Amino acid sequence: MQNRRAQMLERFDADGDGVLSDAERMNARETLQTERRARIQGMGKTEKRVGPPPRRRPPNRGPRAAPANRE
């Protein structure tokens, strides 16, 4: 946690006071959101997504027969 905080300060602390001001914080949020969107969009067909496979609907088997109508 402290390492991540230090990385954020090093990257976005423009005035070097060791604290992110409101403007610096807004810039950090916008930048990180943009990077995340680009990373997600780039996952296309070349990279595998992590997680379970998508659920598939079972095939339509038609109406069920009552026990008396069976052979």
PyMOL commands that set and color helices and strands:
alter all, ss='L'
color gray80, all
select helices_A, chain A and resi 2-12+22-41+67-69
alter helices_A, ss='H'
color red, helices_A
deselect
rebuild
show_as cartoon
